[in-house]
Amino acid sequence: MPAVESRRATPRRSHLDASRSWRRTVGAYVSLMKLRVVELLLVTTLPAMVLAERGLPAPGLVVATLLGGTLAAGSAHAFNQVLERDIDAVMRRTRRRAITTAVISPRAAAVFAVVLLVVSVAVMLAFVNPLAAALTVAANAFYVVVYTVLLKRRTSQNIVWGGVAGCLPTMIGWAAVTGSLAWPPVLLFLVVFFWTPPHYWPLAMRFRDDYARAGVPMLPVVASARAVAGQILVYSWAMVATTLALWWVADLGWLYGALAILAGTWFLAEAHGLHARARRDETGAGVMAMRLFHGSITYLTAVFLAVALDVLLLG
């Protein structure tokens, strides 16, 4: 009798194992898209659409734009992991990614990235407009070709210019609504452009040894913590100044102005604090840098949320 039960249980276990394997595979492909990073891109896209519409855009347009943007960004991240699998394999922070652990082959990941991009462009062309589709392709190409292939392994300013890809969703959101571009989305673009170094360099400070081991010349690898903190400070001031310029150019109200000033004051205090710490103790600056890294995400979310709330509540 026990033998019979064992024979009956075997197919069930086989089915469960197959189900688990399928879920792991799907999860691995989804992980290639780095959806937690994509969330931040969507945070900048939707407020740009609200500002362009001066109200709530059509729900179908919002869904199509965010879906197309998600797929395009996911494609860029998948391409990035295919091209940087040698780097990812030697960095503690990335060595458990799906390609480096051989859960997904580089070829399969590349095919997945191509499919995501094709579907993204199709969605943009069918449900949004050609300008938004073109900007979506440009963002993907800039991240994959300009940042990943041309800049990352060659210059310490890689994240500055490579960060342009992460700025384009502001223009995509505006173009999705209007079919054109104007000065407000340019300033939104610049807010994210100036935000990128104070966001990413603190992370690179914390994982400096990882980047050095991989041979990636991130600024914290080739410059002192004091010098990096000084550049973070410069970009932070430029970012906050741009948010205040947006207040006037986009004709936003007191709500945006108040939130931008409060958030900017906090961010500058943190950036100055990191700079002071780096001047006193370069080896201990990495820990404080992570506070700025995490805080920068909250800051950008707050500024773009302020844009949307000001338009929706004050008109």
Residue pairs with C-beta under 8 A, 6 or more apart in sequence:
24 103
25 103
25 104
28 98
28 103
28 104
29 98
29 104
29 112
31 97
31 98
32 74
32 77
32 78
32 81
32 98
32 99
32 104
32 109
32 112
32 113
33 70
33 73
33 74
33 75
33 77
33 78
33 116
34 74
34 77
35 70
35 74
37 73
37 77
38 69
38 70
38 73
38 74
38 77
40 166
40 297
40 300
40 301
41 69
41 70
41 73
41 166
41 169
42 66
42 69
42 70
42 169
43 300
43 301
43 304
43 305
44 169
44 170
44 173
44 188
44 192
44 300
44 304
45 65
45 66
45 69
45 169
45 170
45 172
45 173
46 62
46 66
46 173
46 308
47 173
47 188
47 304
47 305
47 307
47 308
48 169
48 170
48 171
48 172
48 173
48 174
48 185
48 188
48 304
48 307
49 57
49 61
49 62
49 65
49 173
49 174
49 176
49 177
50 56
50 57
50 307
50 308
50 311
50 312
51 174
51 184
51 188
51 250
51 307
51 308
51 311
52 173
52 174
52 176
52 177
52 178
52 184
52 185
53 177
54 311
54 315
55 311
55 312
56 312
57 176
57 177
60 127
61 127
61 128
61 176
61 177
64 123
64 124
64 126
64 127
64 128
64 176
65 124
65 128
65 132
65 172
65 173
65 176
67 123
68 120
68 121
68 123
68 124
68 127
68 128
68 132
68 133
68 136
69 120
69 136
69 169
69 172
71 116
71 117
71 119
71 120
71 123
72 116
72 117
72 120
72 121
72 136
72 137
72 139
72 140
73 139
73 140
73 169
74 116
75 113
75 114
75 116
75 117
75 120
75 140
76 113
76 139
76 140
76 143
76 144
76 165
78 109
78 110
78 112
78 113
78 116
79 110
79 113
79 140
79 143
79 144
79 148
80 143
80 144
80 148
81 88
81 97
81 98
81 99
81 109
82 99
82 106
82 109
82 110
82 113
83 144
83 148
83 149
84 148
84 152
85 99
85 100
85 106
87 94
87 214
87 215
87 216
88 94
88 95
88 97
88 99
88 100
89 95
89 100
90 213
90 214
91 207
91 210
91 211
91 213
91 214
92 207
92 210
93 207
93 210
94 100
95 101
98 104
98 109
99 105
99 106
99 109
104 112
117 137
117 140
120 136
120 140
121 133
121 136
121 137
124 132
124 133
124 136
125 133
128 176
129 175
129 176
129 179
131 175
131 179
131 180
131 181
132 172
132 175
132 176
135 168
135 171
135 172
135 175
136 168
136 172
138 168
139 165
139 166
139 168
139 169
139 172
140 165
142 162
142 164
142 165
142 168
143 162
143 165
143 166
146 161
146 162
146 164
146 165
147 158
147 159
147 161
147 162
147 163
147 165
148 162
151 157
151 158
151 161
151 162
152 158
152 162
152 216
153 215
153 216
153 217
154 217
155 217
156 217
156 218
156 219
156 221
156 222
156 223
157 219
158 216
158 217
158 218
159 196
159 197
159 200
159 201
159 204
159 218
159 219
160 196
160 197
163 192
163 193
163 196
163 197
163 200
164 193
166 192
166 196
167 189
167 190
167 192
167 193
167 196
168 189
170 185
170 188
170 189
170 191
170 192
171 181
171 185
171 186
171 188
171 189
173 185
174 181
174 182
174 184
174 185
174 188
175 181
175 185
183 249
184 246
184 249
184 250
187 242
187 245
187 246
187 249
187 250
188 246
188 304
188 307
190 242
191 239
191 242
191 243
191 246
191 300
191 303
192 300
194 235
194 236
194 238
194 239
194 242
195 235
195 239
195 296
195 299
195 300
196 235
197 231
197 232
197 235
198 232
198 235
198 236
198 239
198 267
198 271
198 292
198 296
199 293
199 296
199 297
199 300
200 293
201 218
201 219
201 220
201 228
201 231
201 232
201 289
202 232
202 274
202 289
202 290
202 292
202 293
202 296
203 289
203 290
203 293
204 211
204 218
204 219
204 220
204 221
204 228
205 220
205 225
205 228
205 285
205 286
205 289
206 286
206 287
206 289
206 290
206 293
208 218
208 220
208 221
208 286
211 217
211 218
211 220
211 221
212 221
219 227
219 228
219 231
220 228
224 278
224 282
225 278
225 282
225 283
225 285
225 286
226 275
226 278
226 279
226 282
228 278
229 271
229 274
229 275
229 277
229 278
229 279
229 285
230 275
232 271
232 274
232 275
232 292
233 271
233 272
233 274
233 275
236 267
236 268
236 271
237 268
239 264
239 267
240 260
240 264
240 267
240 268
243 260
243 263
243 264
243 303
244 257
244 260
244 261
244 264
246 252
246 260
246 307
247 256
247 257
247 260
250 307
252 307
252 310
252 311
253 310
253 314
254 314
255 306
255 309
255 310
255 313
255 314
256 306
256 307
256 309
256 310
259 302
259 303
259 305
259 306
259 309
260 303
260 306
263 299
263 302
263 303
263 306
266 295
266 299
267 295
267 296
267 299
270 291
270 292
270 295
271 292
273 288
274 285
274 288
274 289
274 292
277 284
277 285
277 288
278 285
